[in-house]
Amino acid sequence: MIATGLSEQEKQVYDRDGLVEPGWQMPDDMLVRIQSSAERLITARSDLRPDFIPLPHVPWNDSEEAKSLAAKFLEVATDPRILDLLESVIDPDIIFWTAALFCKPPGDAMEVPWHQDGQYWPIEPAATVKQCFSVMAGRMAGSSKTPSPIMLYTLRLDSRITVSTKDLGNAFKSRPRATRVRSISSSDISTLAMAPSLHKCQKRSIALTKPDTFPVSKRGSVSMVQPIDIRVFFNFRSPYCYLVSAALFNLFNDFHANLVWRPLGGWDGRSPPERAIKKIPLTRQDVARWAKKMGIPAIPPPISTDPTRAGAVSLLAEQRGVLRQCVMRITAAAWGEGLDIGQAEVLLEVGLGAGLDKAEITAAMDDPAYLETLTTYWQEADKLGVIGVPTLVIGDQVFWGNDRIDFVRDHLYDLGLRR
């Protein structure tokens, strides 16, 4: 069947629900090509689990196999019949900005998390459409009456209009169709055999994962997106740690990431005393400007304040599951109220407010094991090339400073880790 776009009724369903299953079905020849290409890609990309293979239309190396397979998937994505469907709901000037292949093997298939593209992709207007083509593939094994477990392949294509009307107006109105990779996202799945589904990128719409009818893995459900570790080197005596604290914890709400807490004590991660004395006037001016911009108070603690005990208490808080509350309260006490967080009575009040036990707080302040841990963390930081705080380390990428948090977010976006 030749696709000429959505019917008027289908357009109304799409506008109303943000999801439509067109009457058009993928022809047999296209179906077979996708199945064959999917099997070849799984074999070629044995370094990845088959559950999620990003960017199948982009060669992963310079081999002929990689180039050949990429061309096959790009051919599907730019098929005129596919574009006819897209042009029914968005401007005909289209960017194909990403794709992903999902293959759910029997027995240990991963979950595909629900998500809302419109919540986090910086697209304005929200004119982006995802198409999901799901096909069932399986072979007979043993007798002709006994089928082998089915492998479900889903090819997802993401497209959008070429321009943001806010930024570029009609500058590209006559531009032909383009193909460009913009990013990778964690994705949903639609089990519609041979038929595409179109999903709107709107905050009100969610593309749902249908219940998995294949055998459940003995390991249990596993998220499609594997969280990444972020080592956070932090010294409560640094005003820049105070400035970054709220944004820091928001990272772990917004991205699939594990907080690997690395508090430091004493002068570790800070300028040495002789240099710190010279920096104080400039630092206080800088912090005051930041605080004014952020709408938070900036009252420096006494110069003699030692952050070591605070670091030790934060290790206790991490063990008790109240790290965020504790860190926010300690930094606020030090830099929002100007209190000496090295004093036992200050830390007791802060720790109690975060939900910690009084006796445990008292013991943690000078616990030799905690204090040794702080020293070990500075040794770890030094080996990684950390020269200041706050510093976030993600793999081989090191982000130093409160003003680098946006770069951290960009990096996590690029890794496809947005929740």
C-alpha positions as CSV (number, residue, x, y, z in Angstrom):
1,M,0.0,0.0,0.0
2,I,1.3,3.5,-0.9
3,A,1.3,5.9,2.0
4,T,0.0,9.3,1.2
5,G,-0.3,10.6,4.8
6,L,-2.8,10.3,7.6
7,S,-6.5,10.4,7.0
8,E,-8.4,13.3,8.5
9,Q,-9.8,11.0,11.2
10,E,-6.2,9.8,12.0
11,K,-5.0,13.4,12.3
12,Q,-7.8,14.1,14.7
13,V,-6.8,11.2,16.9
14,Y,-3.2,12.3,16.8
15,D,-4.2,15.9,17.8
16,R,-6.4,14.7,20.6
17,D,-4.3,11.8,22.1
18,G,-0.8,12.5,20.9
19,L,-0.7,8.9,19.6
20,V,-2.1,7.3,16.5
21,E,-1.8,3.9,14.8
22,P,-2.2,4.6,11.1
23,G,-4.0,2.3,8.8
24,W,-0.9,2.1,6.6
25,Q,1.2,-1.0,7.2
26,M,4.8,-1.7,6.4
27,P,5.0,-3.6,3.1
28,D,6.5,-7.1,3.2
29,D,9.7,-6.1,1.5
30,M,10.5,-3.4,4.0
31,L,9.6,-5.7,6.9
32,V,12.0,-8.3,5.7
33,R,14.8,-5.8,5.2
34,I,14.4,-4.5,8.7
35,Q,14.4,-8.0,10.2
36,S,17.5,-8.9,8.2
37,S,19.3,-5.7,9.0
38,A,18.5,-6.1,12.7
39,E,19.9,-9.6,12.8
40,R,23.1,-8.4,11.1
41,L,23.4,-5.4,13.4
42,I,23.0,-7.5,16.5
43,T,25.8,-9.9,15.3
44,A,28.1,-7.0,14.3
45,R,27.5,-5.1,17.5
46,S,28.2,-7.9,19.9
47,D,29.8,-5.4,22.2
48,L,26.3,-4.1,23.1
49,R,23.3,-5.8,24.6
50,P,20.6,-6.1,21.8
51,D,18.0,-4.5,24.0
52,F,19.1,-1.0,23.0
53,I,21.3,-0.2,20.0
54,P,21.5,3.6,19.4
55,L,22.0,5.2,16.0
56,P,21.7,2.2,13.7
57,H,21.8,4.6,10.7
58,V,25.3,5.8,11.6
59,P,28.4,3.7,10.9
60,W,30.1,2.8,14.2
61,N,33.4,2.3,12.4
62,D,35.0,2.5,9.0
63,S,34.2,-1.1,8.0
64,E,32.1,-1.9,4.9
65,E,29.7,-3.9,7.0
66,A,29.1,-0.8,9.3
67,K,28.6,1.5,6.3
68,S,26.3,-1.0,4.6
69,L,24.1,-1.6,7.6
70,A,23.8,2.1,8.4
71,A,22.7,2.8,4.8
72,K,20.0,0.2,5.2
73,F,18.5,1.8,8.3
74,L,18.9,5.3,6.8
75,E,17.0,4.1,3.7
76,V,14.0,3.1,5.9
77,A,14.1,6.4,7.8
78,T,14.0,8.5,4.7
79,D,11.5,6.3,2.8
80,P,9.0,8.7,1.1
81,R,6.1,6.7,2.6
82,I,7.4,7.3,6.1
83,L,7.9,11.0,5.3
84,D,4.3,11.2,4.0
85,L,3.0,10.2,7.4
86,L,5.3,12.7,9.1
87,E,4.3,15.6,6.8
88,S,0.7,15.0,7.9
89,V,1.5,16.3,11.4
90,I,4.6,18.5,11.1
91,D,6.1,20.9,8.6
92,P,7.5,19.2,5.4
93,D,11.0,20.5,6.2
94,I,12.0,17.6,8.4
95,I,15.1,16.7,10.3
96,F,15.6,13.1,11.1
97,W,17.5,13.5,14.4
98,T,17.9,10.1,15.9
99,A,17.0,6.5,15.8
100,A,17.3,3.4,18.0
101,L,16.9,-0.3,17.5
102,F,15.3,-2.2,20.4
103,C,15.5,-6.0,20.4
104,K,13.9,-7.9,23.3
105,P,15.4,-11.3,23.6
106,P,13.4,-14.1,25.3
107,G,14.3,-14.8,28.9
108,D,16.2,-11.8,30.0
109,A,14.8,-8.8,28.1
110,M,15.3,-5.4,29.8
111,E,12.5,-3.1,30.7
112,V,11.9,0.0,28.6
113,P,11.2,2.9,30.9
114,W,8.2,5.2,30.4
115,H,9.2,8.7,29.6
116,Q,8.0,12.0,28.1
117,D,10.2,13.6,25.5
118,G,8.6,16.9,25.8
119,Q,9.7,17.2,29.4
120,Y,13.3,17.4,28.7
121,W,14.4,17.9,25.1
122,P,14.9,21.6,24.4
123,I,12.6,21.7,21.4
124,E,10.5,24.8,20.6
125,P,8.0,24.5,19.3
126,A,7.3,20.9,20.5
127,A,7.0,19.7,16.9
128,T,8.8,16.4,17.1
129,V,7.4,13.0,16.2
130,K,8.6,9.5,17.0
131,Q,7.7,6.5,14.8
132,C,7.9,3.0,16.1
133,F,7.9,0.0,13.8
134,S,7.6,-3.3,15.7
135,V,8.1,-6.6,14.0
136,M,8.1,-10.1,15.4
137,A,10.9,-12.4,14.3
138,G,11.3,-16.1,15.2
139,R,12.4,-19.5,13.8
140,M,11.1,-22.9,14.2
141,A,13.2,-25.2,16.4
142,G,12.9,-29.0,16.8
143,S,9.7,-30.3,15.4
144,S,7.6,-28.1,13.0
145,K,5.1,-27.7,15.8
146,T,7.5,-26.2,18.3
147,P,8.5,-22.5,17.7
148,S,11.6,-21.1,19.2
149,P,11.2,-18.0,21.5
150,I,10.3,-14.9,19.6
151,M,12.7,-11.9,19.3
152,L,10.8,-8.6,19.1
153,Y,12.5,-5.9,17.0
154,T,11.4,-2.3,17.3
155,L,12.9,0.4,15.1
156,R,12.3,3.9,16.4
157,L,12.8,7.0,14.3
158,D,12.7,10.5,15.7
159,S,12.0,13.4,13.4
160,R,11.2,17.1,13.8
161,I,10.8,20.3,11.9
162,T,14.0,21.9,10.8
163,V,13.8,25.2,12.7
164,S,12.7,26.7,16.0
165,T,10.3,29.5,15.1
166,K,11.5,31.4,18.2
167,D,15.1,31.6,17.0
168,L,15.1,31.3,13.2
169,G,11.6,32.3,12.0
170,N,11.0,31.2,8.4
171,A,14.7,31.2,7.4
172,F,14.6,27.6,6.3
173,K,11.1,27.4,4.9
174,S,12.2,26.3,1.4
175,R,15.0,24.0,2.7
176,P,14.7,20.4,1.4
177,R,14.4,17.5,3.8
178,A,17.5,16.9,5.9
179,T,19.0,14.0,7.7
180,R,20.9,14.9,10.8
181,V,21.7,13.2,14.1
182,R,20.8,15.5,17.0
183,S,20.9,13.2,20.1
184,I,20.1,9.9,21.7
185,S,17.3,9.5,24.2
186,S,16.1,6.7,26.4
187,S,13.1,5.4,24.5
188,D,9.7,3.7,24.6
189,I,8.4,0.7,22.6
190,S,5.2,0.1,20.8
191,T,4.3,-3.5,19.9
192,L,2.3,-2.9,16.7
193,A,3.3,-5.6,14.3
194,M,4.3,-4.1,10.9
195,A,2.4,-0.9,11.6
196,P,4.0,2.4,12.6
197,S,2.8,4.4,15.6
198,L,3.3,8.2,15.8
199,H,3.8,9.8,19.1
200,K,3.6,13.5,19.9
201,C,6.3,15.2,21.9
202,Q,4.0,17.0,24.4
203,K,4.1,17.1,28.2
204,R,0.6,15.7,28.3
205,S,1.3,12.6,26.3
206,I,3.2,9.5,27.3
207,A,4.2,6.7,25.1
208,L,3.6,3.6,27.1
209,T,5.4,0.2,27.1
210,K,3.0,-2.6,26.7
211,P,3.3,-5.5,29.2
212,D,6.1,-7.9,28.4
213,T,4.6,-11.3,27.4
214,F,8.0,-13.0,27.2
215,P,9.5,-15.0,30.1
216,V,10.8,-12.8,32.9
217,S,14.5,-12.8,33.6
218,K,15.6,-14.7,36.7
219,R,17.5,-11.5,37.6
220,G,14.3,-9.6,37.6
221,S,13.5,-6.3,35.8
222,V,16.4,-4.2,34.7
223,S,16.2,-0.6,33.6
224,M,16.9,-0.1,29.9
225,V,19.2,2.8,30.8
226,Q,22.1,1.9,33.0
227,P,23.0,4.6,35.5
228,I,26.4,6.1,35.3
229,D,28.6,6.8,38.4
230,I,29.4,10.5,39.2
231,R,32.1,10.9,41.8
232,V,31.5,14.2,43.7
233,F,34.5,15.7,45.6
234,F,33.1,18.2,48.1
235,N,34.5,20.3,51.0
236,F,32.0,22.0,53.3
237,R,34.5,24.9,53.8
238,S,34.3,25.9,50.2
239,P,31.7,28.5,49.4
240,Y,31.4,27.1,45.9
241,C,30.3,23.8,47.3
242,Y,27.5,25.8,49.0
243,L,26.6,27.5,45.7
244,V,26.4,24.2,43.8
245,S,24.6,22.0,46.4
246,A,21.0,22.3,45.2
247,A,21.9,22.0,41.6
248,L,24.2,19.1,42.4
249,F,21.4,16.9,43.9
250,N,19.0,17.9,41.2
251,L,21.3,16.1,38.7
252,F,20.3,12.8,40.3
253,N,16.6,13.6,40.0
254,D,17.0,14.4,36.3
255,F,19.4,11.8,35.1
256,H,20.1,8.1,35.4
257,A,23.2,8.5,37.6
258,N,24.6,7.2,40.8
259,L,26.0,9.7,43.4
260,V,29.4,8.5,44.5
261,W,30.0,10.7,47.5
262,R,33.5,11.9,48.2
263,P,33.6,14.4,51.1
264,L,37.0,15.9,52.0
265,G,38.3,17.3,55.3
266,G,40.6,20.1,56.4
267,W,42.3,22.0,53.5
268,D,42.0,19.1,51.1
269,G,40.6,20.3,47.7
270,R,41.1,23.9,48.7
271,S,43.8,26.5,48.2
272,P,46.6,26.3,50.8
273,P,46.3,28.7,53.7
274,E,48.9,31.2,52.4
275,R,47.1,31.5,49.1
276,A,43.6,31.4,50.7
277,I,44.4,34.5,52.7
278,K,45.1,36.5,49.5
279,K,42.0,35.1,47.8
280,I,39.5,35.9,50.6
281,P,38.5,39.5,49.4
282,L,38.1,38.4,45.8
283,T,36.3,35.2,46.7
284,R,33.9,37.0,49.0
285,Q,33.0,39.5,46.2
286,D,32.5,36.6,43.8
287,V,30.4,34.6,46.1
288,A,28.2,37.6,47.0
289,R,27.5,38.1,43.3
290,W,26.6,34.5,42.9
291,A,24.4,34.4,46.0
292,K,22.5,37.6,44.8
293,K,21.9,36.1,41.4
294,M,20.6,32.9,43.0
295,G,18.6,34.6,45.7
296,I,20.3,33.0,48.6
297,P,22.2,34.4,51.6
298,A,26.0,34.6,51.7
299,I,27.4,34.9,55.2
300,P,30.9,33.5,55.6
301,P,31.7,31.3,58.6
302,P,34.6,32.1,60.9
303,I,38.0,31.8,59.2
304,S,39.0,29.2,61.7
305,T,36.2,26.8,60.7
306,D,37.5,23.2,60.1
307,P,35.1,21.2,57.8
308,T,36.6,17.8,58.8
309,R,33.9,16.9,61.3
310,A,31.2,17.9,58.9
311,G,32.6,15.6,56.2
312,A,32.6,12.8,58.7
313,V,28.9,13.4,59.7
314,S,28.0,13.4,56.0
315,L,29.4,9.9,55.7
316,L,27.0,8.9,58.5
317,A,24.2,10.6,56.7
318,E,25.0,8.8,53.5
319,Q,24.8,5.5,55.3
320,R,21.4,6.5,56.8
321,G,19.9,7.6,53.5
322,V,19.7,11.3,54.4
323,L,22.7,12.6,52.6
324,R,20.9,15.4,50.7
325,Q,19.1,16.7,53.7
326,C,22.4,16.7,55.7
327,V,24.5,18.4,53.0
328,M,21.9,21.1,52.4
329,R,21.6,21.9,56.1
330,I,25.4,21.9,56.7
331,T,26.2,24.2,53.8
332,A,23.3,26.5,54.7
333,A,24.5,26.7,58.3
334,A,28.1,27.5,57.2
335,W,27.4,29.9,54.4
336,G,23.8,30.9,54.8
337,E,24.1,31.6,58.6
338,G,27.9,32.0,59.1
339,L,28.1,29.3,61.7
340,D,31.2,27.3,62.6
341,I,30.4,23.8,61.4
342,G,33.4,22.4,63.1
343,Q,31.7,23.0,66.5
344,A,29.9,19.9,68.0
345,E,26.8,21.9,69.0
346,V,26.3,23.2,65.4
347,L,26.7,19.8,63.8
348,L,24.3,18.2,66.4
349,E,21.6,20.7,65.6
350,V,22.1,20.3,61.8
351,G,22.3,16.5,62.0
352,L,19.1,16.2,64.1
353,G,17.3,18.4,61.6
354,A,18.4,16.1,58.9
355,G,16.9,13.1,60.8
356,L,20.1,11.6,62.3
357,D,20.4,10.2,65.8
358,K,22.1,12.3,68.4
359,A,24.4,9.6,69.7
360,E,25.4,8.6,66.2
361,I,26.2,12.2,65.3
362,T,28.4,12.6,68.3
363,A,30.2,9.4,67.6
364,A,30.7,10.2,63.9
365,M,32.3,13.6,64.3
366,D,35.6,12.1,65.5
367,D,35.2,8.5,64.3
368,P,38.7,7.3,63.3
369,A,37.2,5.2,60.4
370,Y,35.3,8.2,59.0
371,L,38.3,10.4,59.3
372,E,40.5,7.9,57.5
373,T,37.9,7.7,54.8
374,L,38.2,11.4,54.2
375,T,41.9,11.1,53.8
376,T,41.5,8.2,51.4
377,Y,39.1,10.2,49.3
378,W,41.6,13.0,49.0
379,Q,44.3,10.5,47.8
380,E,41.8,9.3,45.2
381,A,41.1,12.8,44.1
382,D,44.8,13.6,43.8
383,K,45.3,10.6,41.5
384,L,42.5,11.7,39.3
385,G,44.0,15.2,38.9
386,V,41.4,17.0,41.1
387,I,42.7,20.4,42.0
388,G,39.7,22.0,43.7
389,V,36.1,21.6,44.8
390,P,33.4,21.0,43.9
391,T,34.6,18.6,41.3
392,L,32.5,16.0,39.5
393,V,34.2,13.1,37.8
394,I,32.3,11.1,35.1
395,G,34.5,8.5,33.5
396,D,37.5,10.4,32.2
397,Q,35.7,13.7,32.2
398,V,36.5,16.1,35.1
399,F,34.2,19.1,35.9
400,W,35.6,21.6,38.4
401,G,33.6,24.5,39.8
402,N,30.0,25.4,40.6
403,D,29.7,27.1,37.2
404,R,30.5,23.8,35.4
405,I,27.2,22.2,36.3
406,D,25.6,23.1,33.0
407,F,28.5,21.3,31.2
408,V,27.8,18.3,33.4
409,R,24.1,18.3,32.3
410,D,25.1,18.7,28.7
411,H,27.4,15.7,29.0
412,L,24.7,13.5,30.6
413,Y,22.3,14.6,27.8
414,D,24.8,13.5,25.2
415,L,25.1,10.1,27.0
416,G,21.3,9.7,26.7
417,L,20.8,9.5,30.5
418,R,17.9,11.9,30.9
419,R,15.1,10.4,32.9
